[in-house]
Amino acid sequence: MSRVRTVLAMRTREGCEQRFEAEWLSAAEEISTLDGCLHQDLVRDADDPRSYLIISDWADRDRLDAFGRSEHRDRLLRIIRELRESAQRHTYQVLHSVSSVREGAR
């Protein structure tokens, strides 16, 4: 199996941005200890500070699916559900990754 990436687009309710970020960070630290979790990012739209992407990389689809049925996922969703206006999830198979040449030169 190959690595998969999930992208969850989320828009927070007005005034909930800082709490959303703090809650995500707390949950992400816990999720990062799970077998198969490779990487997580929280990205905010530069033009709309209430719009975020939650991006996570998993070793394979089976481990992502196991997370999807876990208490860790339920806890994260319970916390952020009250802070969001909307959410859309997409899963992608990662085909290729190329590291920046400049990154290695530092």
ROZA-923325 format. One record per atom (N, C-alpha, C, CB): atom name; residue number from 0; residue in one letter; x, y, z. Coordinates in nm, 4 decimals, padded with zeros to 6 digits. Last residue first. Glycine has a CB too. Example, Ala and Ser with C-alpha at 12.3 -4.5 7.8 and 13.67 -1.06 7.14 Angstrom:
<torvos>
+----+-----+---+----------+----------+----------+
|  a |   k | r |       c1 |       c2 |       c3 |
+----+-----+---+----------+----------+----------+
|  N |   1 | S |  01.2850 | -00.2250 |  00.7080 |
| CA |   1 | S |  01.3670 | -00.1060 |  00.7140 |
|  C |   1 | S |  01.2900 |  00.0030 |  00.7870 |
| CB |   1 | S |  01.4084 | -00.0598 |  00.5725 |
|  N |   0 | A |  01.3190 | -00.5690 |  00.7800 |
| CA |   0 | A |  01.2300 | -00.4500 |  00.7800 |
|  C |   0 | A |  01.3200 | -00.3300 |  00.7800 |
| CB |   0 | A |  01.1308 | -00.4473 |  00.9046 |
+----+-----+---+----------+----------+----------+
</torvos>
This chain:
<torvos>
+----+-----+---+----------+----------+----------+
|  a |   k | r |       c1 |       c2 |       c3 |
+----+-----+---+----------+----------+----------+
|  N | 105 | R |  02.0602 |  02.3998 |  00.3611 |
| CA | 105 | R |  02.0666 |  02.4773 |  00.4859 |
|  C | 105 | R |  02.1468 |  02.4100 |  00.5914 |
| CB | 105 | R |  01.9304 |  02.5033 |  00.5385 |
|  N | 104 | A |  02.0228 |  02.2376 |  00.1448 |
| CA | 104 | A |  02.1446 |  02.3188 |  00.1479 |
|  C | 104 | A |  02.1609 |  02.3958 |  00.2778 |
| CB | 104 | A |  02.1448 |  02.4152 |  00.0324 |
|  N | 103 | G |  01.7751 |  02.1216 |  00.1532 |
| CA | 103 | G |  01.8899 |  02.0390 |  00.1868 |
|  C | 103 | G |  02.0169 |  02.1177 |  00.2019 |
| CB | 103 | G |  01.9090 |  01.9348 |  00.0840 |
|  N | 102 | E |  01.6197 |  02.3346 |  00.0583 |
| CA | 102 | E |  01.5991 |  02.2872 |  00.1949 |
|  C | 102 | E |  01.7178 |  02.2047 |  00.2411 |
| CB | 102 | E |  01.4704 |  02.2048 |  00.2048 |
|  N | 101 | R |  01.6904 |  02.3559 | -00.2087 |
| CA | 101 | R |  01.7349 |  02.4604 | -00.1158 |
|  C | 101 | R |  01.7217 |  02.4132 |  00.0282 |
| CB | 101 | R |  01.6540 |  02.5897 | -00.1367 |
|  N | 100 | V |  01.5521 |  02.1473 | -00.3192 |
| CA | 100 | V |  01.6992 |  02.1410 | -00.3201 |
|  C | 100 | V |  01.7533 |  02.2411 | -00.2192 |
| CB | 100 | V |  01.7567 |  02.1700 | -00.4631 |
|  N |  99 | S |  01.2663 |  02.0139 | -00.1646 |
| CA |  99 | S |  01.3333 |  02.1303 | -00.2191 |
|  C |  99 | S |  01.4840 |  02.1137 | -00.2114 |
| CB |  99 | S |  01.2899 |  02.2562 | -00.1455 |
|  N |  98 | S |  01.1579 |  01.6859 | -00.2524 |
| CA |  98 | S |  01.2033 |  01.7837 | -00.1536 |
|  C |  98 | S |  01.2736 |  01.8991 | -00.2238 |
| CB |  98 | S |  01.2975 |  01.7178 | -00.0500 |
|  N |  97 | V |  00.8813 |  01.5509 | -00.3931 |
| CA |  97 | V |  01.0127 |  01.6022 | -00.4271 |
|  C |  97 | V |  01.0484 |  01.7068 | -00.3230 |
| CB |  97 | V |  01.0163 |  01.6616 | -00.5723 |
|  N |  96 | S |  00.6785 |  01.2684 | -00.4227 |
| CA |  96 | S |  00.7181 |  01.3824 | -00.3406 |
|  C |  96 | S |  00.8593 |  01.4226 | -00.3805 |
| CB |  96 | S |  00.7101 |  01.3486 | -00.1879 |
|  N |  95 | H |  00.4012 |  01.1024 | -00.5738 |
| CA |  95 | H |  00.5416 |  01.1441 | -00.5762 |
|  C |  95 | H |  00.5612 |  01.2605 | -00.4808 |
| CB |  95 | H |  00.5860 |  01.1833 | -00.7196 |
|  N |  94 | L |  00.1456 |  01.0146 | -00.4903 |
| CA |  94 | L |  00.2189 |  00.9450 | -00.5957 |
|  C |  94 | L |  00.3673 |  00.9767 | -00.5942 |
| CB |  94 | L |  00.1614 |  00.9801 | -00.7300 |
|  N |  93 | V | -00.0760 |  00.9637 | -00.2383 |
| CA |  93 | V |  00.0443 |  01.0398 | -00.2725 |
|  C |  93 | V |  00.1249 |  00.9582 | -00.3727 |
| CB |  93 | V |  00.1298 |  01.0731 | -00.1448 |
|  N |  92 | Q | -00.4180 |  00.9701 | -00.2747 |
| CA |  92 | Q | -00.3017 |  00.8814 | -00.2735 |
|  C |  92 | Q | -00.1819 |  00.9643 | -00.3179 |
| CB |  92 | Q | -00.3229 |  00.7554 | -00.3669 |
|  N |  91 | Y | -00.6394 |  01.1556 | -00.0683 |
| CA |  91 | Y | -00.5613 |  01.1437 | -00.1901 |
|  C |  91 | Y | -00.4494 |  01.0426 | -00.1713 |
| CB |  91 | Y | -00.5044 |  01.2796 | -00.2312 |
|  N |  90 | T | -00.9561 |  01.2535 |  00.0458 |
| CA |  90 | T | -00.8410 |  01.1659 |  00.0658 |
|  C |  90 | T | -00.7722 |  01.1448 | -00.0682 |
| CB |  90 | T | -00.8836 |  01.0296 |  00.1286 |
|  N |  89 | H | -01.1342 |  01.5215 |  00.1960 |
| CA |  89 | H | -01.0904 |  01.4534 |  00.0752 |
|  C |  89 | H | -00.9678 |  01.3693 |  00.1099 |
| CB |  89 | H | -01.0588 |  01.5553 | -00.0393 |
|  N |  88 | R | -01.4078 |  01.6813 |  00.3576 |
| CA |  88 | R | -01.2899 |  01.5950 |  00.3656 |
|  C |  88 | R | -01.2634 |  01.5299 |  00.2314 |
| CB |  88 | R | -01.3077 |  01.4878 |  00.4742 |
|  N |  87 | Q | -01.5280 |  01.9872 |  00.4779 |
| CA |  87 | Q | -01.5269 |  01.8940 |  00.3649 |
|  C |  87 | Q | -01.3980 |  01.8149 |  00.3699 |
| CB |  87 | Q | -01.5412 |  01.9687 |  00.2286 |
|  N |  86 | A | -01.7334 |  02.1899 |  00.6877 |
| CA |  86 | A | -01.6166 |  02.1034 |  00.6714 |
|  C |  86 | A | -01.6370 |  02.0123 |  00.5514 |
| CB |  86 | A | -01.5911 |  02.0199 |  00.7993 |
|  N |  85 | S | -01.8408 |  02.4915 |  00.8624 |
| CA |  85 | S | -01.8512 |  02.3894 |  00.7586 |
|  C |  85 | S | -01.7231 |  02.3070 |  00.7534 |
| CB |  85 | S | -01.8795 |  02.4538 |  00.6214 |
|  N |  84 | E | -01.8119 |  02.6261 |  01.1026 |
| CA |  84 | E | -01.9307 |  02.6512 |  01.0219 |
|  C |  84 | E | -01.9517 |  02.5383 |  00.9221 |
| CB |  84 | E | -01.9191 |  02.7857 |  00.9487 |
|  N |  83 | R | -01.6883 |  02.5189 |  01.4251 |
| CA |  83 | R | -01.6850 |  02.5302 |  01.2791 |
|  C |  83 | R | -01.8201 |  02.5652 |  01.2192 |
| CB |  83 | R | -01.6360 |  02.4015 |  01.2189 |
|  N |  82 | L | -01.6971 |  02.4665 |  01.6931 |
| CA |  82 | L | -01.6208 |  02.5836 |  01.6503 |
|  C |  82 | L | -01.6294 |  02.6094 |  01.5004 |
| CB |  82 | L | -01.4769 |  02.5673 |  01.6898 |
|  N |  81 | E | -01.8214 |  02.2287 |  01.7442 |
| CA |  81 | E | -01.8884 |  02.3499 |  01.7908 |
|  C |  81 | E | -01.8187 |  02.4776 |  01.7433 |
| CB |  81 | E | -01.8959 |  02.3493 |  01.9419 |
|  N |  80 | R | -01.6283 |  02.0507 |  01.6363 |
| CA |  80 | R | -01.7630 |  02.0611 |  01.5774 |
|  C |  80 | R | -01.8314 |  02.1912 |  01.6177 |
| CB |  80 | R | -01.8496 |  01.9414 |  01.6202 |
|  N |  79 | I | -01.3955 |  02.0219 |  01.7800 |
| CA |  79 | I | -01.4004 |  02.1273 |  01.6778 |
|  C |  79 | I | -01.5385 |  02.1451 |  01.6153 |
| CB |  79 | I | -01.3007 |  02.0971 |  01.5693 |
|  N |  78 | I | -01.4591 |  01.8149 |  01.9662 |
| CA |  78 | I | -01.4045 |  01.9438 |  02.0092 |
|  C |  78 | I | -01.4265 |  02.0517 |  01.9036 |
| CB |  78 | I | -01.2552 |  01.9307 |  02.0398 |
|  N |  77 | R | -01.5463 |  01.6044 |  01.8087 |
| CA |  77 | R | -01.6320 |  01.6557 |  01.9153 |
|  C |  77 | R | -01.5886 |  01.7964 |  01.9554 |
| CB |  77 | R | -01.6287 |  01.5616 |  02.0375 |
|  N |  76 | L | -01.3208 |  01.5536 |  01.6513 |
| CA |  76 | L | -01.4427 |  01.6063 |  01.5899 |
|  C |  76 | L | -01.5381 |  01.6655 |  01.6929 |
| CB |  76 | L | -01.5132 |  01.4969 |  01.5121 |
|  N |  75 | L | -01.1405 |  01.4569 |  01.8478 |
| CA |  75 | L | -01.1091 |  01.5749 |  01.7678 |
|  C |  75 | L | -01.2362 |  01.6361 |  01.7092 |
| CB |  75 | L | -01.0108 |  01.5390 |  01.6555 |
|  N |  74 | R | -01.2834 |  01.2285 |  01.9364 |
| CA |  74 | R | -01.2496 |  01.3372 |  02.0293 |
|  C |  74 | R | -01.2214 |  01.4665 |  01.9528 |
| CB |  74 | R | -01.1272 |  01.2986 |  02.1158 |
|  N |  73 | D | -01.2916 |  01.0715 |  01.7055 |
| CA |  73 | D | -01.4164 |  01.1170 |  01.7669 |
|  C |  73 | D | -01.3922 |  01.2345 |  01.8599 |
| CB |  73 | D | -01.4829 |  01.0030 |  01.8432 |
|  N |  72 | R | -01.0172 |  01.0205 |  01.6721 |
| CA |  72 | R | -01.0910 |  01.0970 |  01.5710 |
|  C |  72 | R | -01.2184 |  01.1541 |  01.6312 |
| CB |  72 | R | -01.1244 |  01.0086 |  01.4487 |
|  N |  71 | H | -00.9741 |  00.8698 |  01.9070 |
| CA |  71 | H | -00.8953 |  00.9906 |  01.8793 |
|  C |  71 | H | -00.9675 |  01.0800 |  01.7786 |
| CB |  71 | H | -00.7551 |  00.9530 |  01.8260 |
|  N |  70 | E | -01.1331 |  00.6475 |  01.8840 |
| CA |  70 | E | -01.1735 |  00.7476 |  01.9820 |
|  C |  70 | E | -01.0969 |  00.8785 |  01.9594 |
| CB |  70 | E | -01.1500 |  00.6952 |  02.1254 |
|  N |  69 | S | -01.1557 |  00.5497 |  01.5329 |
| CA |  69 | S | -01.0965 |  00.5546 |  01.6668 |
|  C |  69 | S | -01.1576 |  00.6622 |  01.7554 |
| CB |  69 | S | -00.9483 |  00.5776 |  01.6562 |
|  N |  68 | R | -01.1974 |  00.5206 |  01.2675 |
| CA |  68 | R | -01.2887 |  00.4481 |  01.3568 |
|  C |  68 | R | -01.2471 |  00.4594 |  01.5035 |
| CB |  68 | R | -01.2952 |  00.3011 |  01.3167 |
|  N |  67 | G | -00.9916 |  00.6583 |  01.1485 |
| CA |  67 | G | -01.1283 |  00.7034 |  01.1248 |
|  C |  67 | G | -01.2310 |  00.6361 |  01.2125 |
| CB |  67 | G | -01.1642 |  00.6813 |  00.9833 |
|  N |  66 | F | -00.7734 |  00.4979 |  01.2106 |
| CA |  66 | F | -00.7886 |  00.6259 |  01.2795 |
|  C |  66 | F | -00.9324 |  00.6757 |  01.2666 |
| CB |  66 | F | -00.6899 |  00.7304 |  01.2227 |
|  N |  65 | A | -00.8277 |  00.2985 |  01.0211 |
| CA |  65 | A | -00.8287 |  00.2646 |  01.1641 |
|  C |  65 | A | -00.8431 |  00.3917 |  01.2482 |
| CB |  65 | A | -00.6990 |  00.1881 |  01.2034 |
|  N |  64 | D | -00.7888 |  00.4449 |  00.7857 |
| CA |  64 | D | -00.9225 |  00.3941 |  00.8168 |
|  C |  64 | D | -00.9342 |  00.3561 |  00.9638 |
| CB |  64 | D | -00.9554 |  00.2735 |  00.7287 |
|  N |  63 | L | -00.5138 |  00.4864 |  00.8076 |
| CA |  63 | L | -00.6043 |  00.6009 |  00.8059 |
|  C |  63 | L | -00.7452 |  00.5560 |  00.8430 |
| CB |  63 | L | -00.6038 |  00.6693 |  00.6673 |
|  N |  62 | R | -00.4311 |  00.2227 |  00.7858 |
| CA |  62 | R | -00.4053 |  00.2962 |  00.9108 |
|  C |  62 | R | -00.4911 |  00.4214 |  00.9200 |
| CB |  62 | R | -00.2570 |  00.3342 |  00.9214 |
|  N |  61 | D | -00.5162 |  00.1636 |  00.5232 |
| CA |  61 | D | -00.5641 |  00.0842 |  00.6366 |
|  C |  61 | D | -00.5451 |  00.1587 |  00.7685 |
| CB |  61 | D | -00.4913 | -00.0506 |  00.6417 |
|  N |  60 | R | -00.3709 |  00.3402 |  00.3615 |
| CA |  60 | R | -00.5157 |  00.3589 |  00.3763 |
|  C |  60 | R | -00.5709 |  00.2820 |  00.4965 |
| CB |  60 | R | -00.5877 |  00.3145 |  00.2488 |
|  N |  59 | D | -00.0572 |  00.4377 |  00.5168 |
| CA |  59 | D | -00.1387 |  00.3655 |  00.4176 |
|  C |  59 | D | -00.2863 |  00.3845 |  00.4507 |
| CB |  59 | D | -00.1023 |  00.2132 |  00.4147 |
|  N |  58 | A |  00.0644 |  00.6397 |  00.6641 |
| CA |  58 | A |  00.1473 |  00.5383 |  00.5989 |
|  C |  58 | A |  00.0703 |  00.4613 |  00.4919 |
| CB |  58 | A |  00.2020 |  00.4413 |  00.7025 |
|  N |  57 | W | -00.0627 |  00.9699 |  00.6104 |
| CA |  57 | W | -00.0697 |  00.8393 |  00.6771 |
|  C |  57 | W |  00.0080 |  00.7385 |  00.5961 |
| CB |  57 | W | -00.2164 |  00.7928 |  00.6956 |
|  N |  56 | D | -00.0807 |  01.3141 |  00.6678 |
| CA |  56 | D | -00.0245 |  01.2058 |  00.5879 |
|  C |  56 | D | -00.0223 |  01.0798 |  00.6726 |
| CB |  56 | D |  00.1185 |  01.2412 |  00.5367 |
|  N |  55 | S | -00.3162 |  01.5776 |  00.6720 |
| CA |  55 | S | -00.2442 |  01.4724 |  00.7435 |
|  C |  55 | S | -00.1998 |  01.3646 |  00.6460 |
| CB |  55 | S | -00.3320 |  01.4116 |  00.8549 |
|  N |  54 | I | -00.4296 |  01.9022 |  00.7115 |
| CA |  54 | I | -00.3663 |  01.8081 |  00.6194 |
|  C |  54 | I | -00.2921 |  01.7041 |  00.7017 |
| CB |  54 | I | -00.2695 |  01.8810 |  00.5202 |
|  N |  53 | I | -00.6801 |  02.1195 |  00.7222 |
| CA |  53 | I | -00.6132 |  02.0243 |  00.8105 |
|  C |  53 | I | -00.5612 |  01.9151 |  00.7183 |
| CB |  53 | I | -00.7106 |  01.9666 |  00.9243 |
|  N |  52 | L | -00.7141 |  02.4509 |  00.6339 |
| CA |  52 | L | -00.6977 |  02.3152 |  00.5833 |
|  C |  52 | L | -00.6268 |  02.2357 |  00.6916 |
| CB |  52 | L | -00.6178 |  02.3124 |  00.4476 |
|  N |  51 | Y | -00.9484 |  02.7172 |  00.7042 |
| CA |  51 | Y | -00.8317 |  02.6340 |  00.7332 |
|  C |  51 | Y | -00.8326 |  02.5076 |  00.6491 |
| CB |  51 | Y | -00.8272 |  02.5981 |  00.8815 |
|  N |  50 | S | -01.0767 |  03.0403 |  00.7424 |
| CA |  50 | S | -01.0724 |  02.9191 |  00.6598 |
|  C |  50 | S | -00.9395 |  02.8470 |  00.6780 |
| CB |  50 | S | -01.0943 |  02.9538 |  00.5110 |
|  N |  49 | R | -01.0590 |  03.2761 |  00.8723 |
| CA |  49 | R | -01.1513 |  03.1782 |  00.9307 |
|  C |  49 | R | -01.1512 |  03.0467 |  00.8527 |
| CB |  49 | R | -01.2929 |  03.2356 |  00.9353 |
|  N |  48 | P | -00.8983 |  03.4501 |  00.7274 |
| CA |  48 | P | -00.8443 |  03.3908 |  00.8497 |
|  C |  48 | P | -00.9384 |  03.2938 |  00.9210 |
| CB |  48 | P | -00.8072 |  03.4990 |  00.9437 |
|  N |  47 | D | -00.8459 |  03.4706 |  00.4113 |
| CA |  47 | D | -00.9657 |  03.4475 |  00.4919 |
|  C |  47 | D | -00.9246 |  03.3765 |  00.6205 |
| CB |  47 | D | -01.0720 |  03.3638 |  00.4131 |
|  N |  46 | D | -00.6021 |  03.4935 |  00.2907 |
| CA |  46 | D | -00.7014 |  03.5969 |  00.2614 |
|  C |  46 | D | -00.8293 |  03.5835 |  00.3432 |
| CB |  46 | D | -00.7355 |  03.5938 |  00.1158 |
|  N |  45 | A | -00.4579 |  03.2727 |  00.3714 |
| CA |  45 | A | -00.3977 |  03.4053 |  00.3920 |
|  C |  45 | A | -00.4982 |  03.5186 |  00.3698 |
| CB |  45 | A | -00.2785 |  03.4236 |  00.2983 |
|  N |  44 | D | -00.5950 |  03.0074 |  00.5459 |
| CA |  44 | D | -00.6054 |  03.0854 |  00.4234 |
|  C |  44 | D | -00.5538 |  03.2269 |  00.4508 |
| CB |  44 | D | -00.7527 |  03.0883 |  00.3710 |
|  N |  43 | R | -00.3798 |  02.8003 |  00.7347 |
| CA |  43 | R | -00.4863 |  02.9005 |  00.7314 |
|  C |  43 | R | -00.4795 |  02.9786 |  00.6015 |
| CB |  43 | R | -00.4762 |  02.9961 |  00.8522 |
|  N |  42 | V | -00.3221 |  02.4651 |  00.8160 |
| CA |  42 | V | -00.2916 |  02.5736 |  00.7232 |
|  C |  42 | V | -00.4100 |  02.6705 |  00.7233 |
| CB |  42 | V | -00.2627 |  02.5187 |  00.5783 |
|  N |  41 | L | -00.1697 |  02.2274 |  00.9988 |
| CA |  41 | L | -00.2853 |  02.3157 |  01.0024 |
|  C |  41 | L | -00.2461 |  02.4373 |  00.9204 |
| CB |  41 | L | -00.3274 |  02.3546 |  01.1508 |
|  N |  40 | D | -00.0525 |  01.8982 |  00.9349 |
| CA |  40 | D | -00.0381 |  02.0430 |  00.9192 |
|  C |  40 | D | -00.1729 |  02.1092 |  00.9410 |
| CB |  40 | D |  00.0185 |  02.0790 |  00.7792 |
|  N |  39 | Q |  00.1231 |  01.6019 |  01.0135 |
| CA |  39 | Q | -00.0001 |  01.6798 |  01.0188 |
|  C |  39 | Q |  00.0329 |  01.8276 |  01.0047 |
| CB |  39 | Q | -00.0770 |  01.6532 |  01.1504 |
|  N |  38 | H |  00.2500 |  01.2748 |  00.9389 |
| CA |  38 | H |  00.2672 |  01.4205 |  00.9416 |
|  C |  38 | H |  00.1303 |  01.4860 |  00.9464 |
| CB |  38 | H |  00.3480 |  01.4704 |  00.8177 |
|  N |  37 | L |  00.2048 |  01.0001 |  00.9818 |
| CA |  37 | L |  00.3358 |  01.0479 |  00.9389 |
|  C |  37 | L |  00.3564 |  01.1977 |  00.9604 |
| CB |  37 | L |  00.3556 |  01.0156 |  00.7943 |
|  N |  36 | C |  00.0592 |  00.7435 |  01.1518 |
| CA |  36 | C |  00.0492 |  00.8882 |  01.1304 |
|  C |  36 | C |  00.1887 |  00.9404 |  01.0992 |
| CB |  36 | C | -00.0121 |  00.9614 |  01.2559 |
|  N |  35 | G |  00.1203 |  00.4793 |  01.2136 |
| CA |  35 | G |  00.0852 |  00.5133 |  01.0766 |
|  C |  35 | G |  00.0692 |  00.6608 |  01.0486 |
| CB |  35 | G | -00.0384 |  00.4459 |  01.0409 |
|  N |  34 | D |  00.0111 |  00.4805 |  01.5405 |
| CA |  34 | D |  00.0797 |  00.4025 |  01.4387 |
|  C |  34 | D |  00.0298 |  00.4434 |  01.3005 |
| CB |  34 | D |  00.0586 |  00.2513 |  01.4619 |
|  N |  33 | L |  00.0010 |  00.7983 |  01.7058 |
| CA |  33 | L | -00.0657 |  00.6792 |  01.6528 |
|  C |  33 | L |  00.0174 |  00.6124 |  01.5443 |
| CB |  33 | L | -00.2033 |  00.7156 |  01.5978 |
|  N |  32 | T |  00.1044 |  01.0371 |  01.7840 |
| CA |  32 | T |  00.1605 |  00.9175 |  01.8476 |
|  C |  32 | T |  00.1018 |  00.7880 |  01.7902 |
| CB |  32 | T |  00.1363 |  00.9226 |  01.9980 |
|  N |  31 | S | -00.0435 |  01.2331 |  01.6643 |
| CA |  31 | S |  00.0904 |  01.2080 |  01.6104 |
|  C |  31 | S |  00.1564 |  01.0844 |  01.6719 |
| CB |  31 | S |  00.1787 |  01.3293 |  01.6332 |
|  N |  30 | I | -00.2667 |  01.2629 |  01.8234 |
| CA |  30 | I | -00.2789 |  01.1808 |  01.7030 |
|  C |  30 | I | -00.1417 |  01.1451 |  01.6469 |
| CB |  30 | I | -00.3619 |  01.2536 |  01.5968 |
|  N |  29 | E | -00.1635 |  01.4448 |  02.0150 |
| CA |  29 | E | -00.2068 |  01.3111 |  02.0547 |
|  C |  29 | E | -00.2106 |  01.2167 |  01.9335 |
| CB |  29 | E | -00.3458 |  01.3176 |  02.1218 |
|  N |  28 | E | -00.1165 |  01.6658 |  01.8526 |
| CA |  28 | E | -00.0061 |  01.6087 |  01.9307 |
|  C |  28 | E | -00.0401 |  01.4674 |  01.9760 |
| CB |  28 | E |  00.0256 |  01.6972 |  02.0529 |
|  N |  27 | A | -00.3742 |  01.7156 |  01.7595 |
| CA |  27 | A | -00.2708 |  01.6706 |  01.6656 |
|  C |  27 | A | -00.1522 |  01.6094 |  01.7388 |
| CB |  27 | A | -00.2234 |  01.7872 |  01.5785 |
|  N |  26 | A | -00.5049 |  01.8130 |  01.9895 |
| CA |  26 | A | -00.5463 |  01.6850 |  01.9312 |
|  C |  26 | A | -00.4386 |  01.6299 |  01.8383 |
| CB |  26 | A | -00.6785 |  01.7011 |  01.8547 |
|  N |  25 | S | -00.3607 |  02.0545 |  02.0228 |
| CA |  25 | S | -00.3681 |  01.9562 |  02.1308 |
|  C |  25 | S | -00.4049 |  01.8178 |  02.0755 |
| CB |  25 | S | -00.4711 |  02.0007 |  02.2371 |
|  N |  24 | L | -00.4133 |  02.1802 |  01.7760 |
| CA |  24 | L | -00.2771 |  02.1478 |  01.8162 |
|  C |  24 | L | -00.2749 |  02.0409 |  01.9254 |
| CB |  24 | L | -00.2053 |  02.2733 |  01.8644 |
|  N |  23 | W | -00.6939 |  02.2162 |  01.7867 |
| CA |  23 | W | -00.6341 |  02.1309 |  01.6838 |
|  C |  23 | W | -00.4946 |  02.0870 |  01.7265 |
| CB |  23 | W | -00.6279 |  02.2046 |  01.5481 |
|  N |  22 | E | -00.7110 |  02.3937 |  02.0003 |
| CA |  22 | E | -00.7725 |  02.2609 |  02.0127 |
|  C |  22 | E | -00.7145 |  02.1656 |  01.9089 |
| CB |  22 | E | -00.9260 |  02.2701 |  01.9968 |
|  N |  21 | A | -00.5798 |  02.6175 |  01.8887 |
| CA |  21 | A | -00.5293 |  02.5542 |  02.0108 |
|  C |  21 | A | -00.5837 |  02.4127 |  02.0272 |
| CB |  21 | A | -00.5657 |  02.6383 |  02.1330 |
|  N |  20 | E | -00.7458 |  02.6749 |  01.6677 |
| CA |  20 | E | -00.6042 |  02.6424 |  01.6487 |
|  C |  20 | E | -00.5470 |  02.5709 |  01.7706 |
| CB |  20 | E | -00.5238 |  02.7695 |  01.6201 |
|  N |  19 | F | -00.9896 |  02.7310 |  01.8012 |
| CA |  19 | F | -00.9812 |  02.6224 |  01.7036 |
|  C |  19 | F | -00.8357 |  02.5788 |  01.6854 |
| CB |  19 | F | -01.0419 |  02.6661 |  01.5680 |
|  N |  18 | R | -00.9151 |  02.9577 |  01.9449 |
| CA |  18 | R | -00.9527 |  02.8362 |  02.0179 |
|  C |  18 | R | -00.9441 |  02.7145 |  01.9267 |
| CB |  18 | R | -01.0951 |  02.8494 |  02.0759 |
|  N |  17 | Q | -00.8708 |  03.1367 |  01.7328 |
| CA |  17 | Q | -00.7631 |  03.1014 |  01.8260 |
|  C |  17 | Q | -00.7941 |  02.9738 |  01.9033 |
| CB |  17 | Q | -00.7385 |  03.2157 |  01.9236 |
|  N |  16 | E | -01.1326 |  03.1425 |  01.5980 |
| CA |  16 | E | -01.0088 |  03.1044 |  01.5322 |
|  C |  16 | E | -00.8997 |  03.0589 |  01.6299 |
| CB |  16 | E | -00.9583 |  03.2197 |  01.4506 |
|  N |  15 | C | -01.3803 |  03.2285 |  01.6728 |
| CA |  15 | C | -01.3356 |  03.0987 |  01.7263 |
|  C |  15 | C | -01.1985 |  03.0565 |  01.6734 |
| CB |  15 | C | -01.4376 |  02.9912 |  01.6926 |
|  N |  14 | G | -01.4809 |  03.4526 |  01.5493 |
| CA |  14 | G | -01.4301 |  03.4668 |  01.6842 |
|  C |  14 | G | -01.3746 |  03.3384 |  01.7453 |
| CB |  14 | G | -01.5371 |  03.5186 |  01.7704 |
|  N |  13 | E | -01.7128 |  03.2823 |  01.3491 |
| CA |  13 | E | -01.6459 |  03.4092 |  01.3789 |
|  C |  13 | E | -01.6060 |  03.4151 |  01.5263 |
| CB |  13 | E | -01.7374 |  03.5287 |  01.3434 |
|  N |  12 | R | -01.6351 |  02.9376 |  01.3005 |
| CA |  12 | R | -01.7310 |  03.0430 |  01.3327 |
|  C |  12 | R | -01.6521 |  03.1679 |  01.3702 |
| CB |  12 | R | -01.8277 |  02.9995 |  01.4491 |
|  N |  11 | T | -01.4166 |  02.8227 |  01.0385 |
| CA |  11 | T | -01.4575 |  02.8391 |  01.1775 |
|  C |  11 | T | -01.5678 |  02.9446 |  01.1899 |
| CB |  11 | T | -01.3368 |  02.8778 |  01.2642 |
|  N |  10 | R | -01.4105 |  02.5828 |  00.7903 |
| CA |  10 | R | -01.4293 |  02.7256 |  00.8163 |
|  C |  10 | R | -01.4835 |  02.7386 |  00.9577 |
| CB |  10 | R | -01.5263 |  02.7923 |  00.7110 |
|  N |   9 | M | -01.1970 |  02.3463 |  00.6398 |
| CA |   9 | M | -01.2853 |  02.3825 |  00.7493 |
|  C |   9 | M | -01.2920 |  02.5335 |  00.7632 |
| CB |   9 | M | -01.2384 |  02.3185 |  00.8804 |
|  N |   8 | A | -01.1052 |  02.0646 |  00.4648 |
| CA |   8 | A | -01.1259 |  02.2086 |  00.4552 |
|  C |   8 | A | -01.2299 |  02.2465 |  00.5593 |
| CB |   8 | A | -01.1710 |  02.2515 |  00.3108 |
|  N |   7 | L | -00.8796 |  01.8228 |  00.4991 |
| CA |   7 | L | -01.0080 |  01.8617 |  00.5539 |
|  C |   7 | L | -01.0155 |  02.0135 |  00.5484 |
| CB |   7 | L | -01.0271 |  01.8083 |  00.6999 |
|  N |   6 | V | -00.7157 |  01.5821 |  00.3344 |
| CA |   6 | V | -00.7283 |  01.7272 |  00.3391 |
|  C |   6 | V | -00.8700 |  01.7576 |  00.3853 |
| CB |   6 | V | -00.6970 |  01.7936 |  00.1992 |
|  N |   5 | T | -00.4867 |  01.3170 |  00.3703 |
| CA |   5 | T | -00.6227 |  01.3683 |  00.3837 |
|  C |   5 | T | -00.6164 |  01.5194 |  00.3931 |
| CB |   5 | T | -00.6942 |  01.3078 |  00.5078 |
|  N |   4 | R | -00.2909 |  01.0975 |  00.1850 |
| CA |   4 | R | -00.3009 |  01.2308 |  00.2450 |
|  C |   4 | R | -00.4475 |  01.2682 |  00.2549 |
| CB |   4 | R | -00.2218 |  01.3369 |  00.1620 |
|  N |   3 | V | -00.1075 |  00.7902 |  00.2020 |
| CA |   3 | V | -00.2261 |  00.8674 |  00.1668 |
|  C |   3 | V | -00.2252 |  00.9986 |  00.2432 |
| CB |   3 | V | -00.3553 |  00.7876 |  00.1965 |
|  N |   2 | R |  00.1336 |  00.5617 |  00.0706 |
| CA |   2 | R |  00.0992 |  00.6724 |  00.1588 |
|  C |   2 | R | -00.0248 |  00.7458 |  00.1079 |
| CB |   2 | R |  00.2173 |  00.7697 |  00.1712 |
|  N |   1 | S |  00.0297 |  00.2345 | -00.0395 |
| CA |   1 | S |  00.1088 |  00.3567 | -00.0462 |
|  C |   1 | S |  00.0520 |  00.4642 |  00.0460 |
| CB |   1 | S |  00.1147 |  00.4083 | -00.1899 |
|  N |   0 | M |  00.0839 | -00.1184 |  00.0000 |
| CA |   0 | M |  00.0000 |  00.0000 |  00.0000 |
|  C |   0 | M |  00.0881 |  00.1244 |  00.0000 |
| CB |   0 | M | -00.0953 |  00.0000 |  00.1216 |
+----+-----+---+----------+----------+----------+
</torvos>
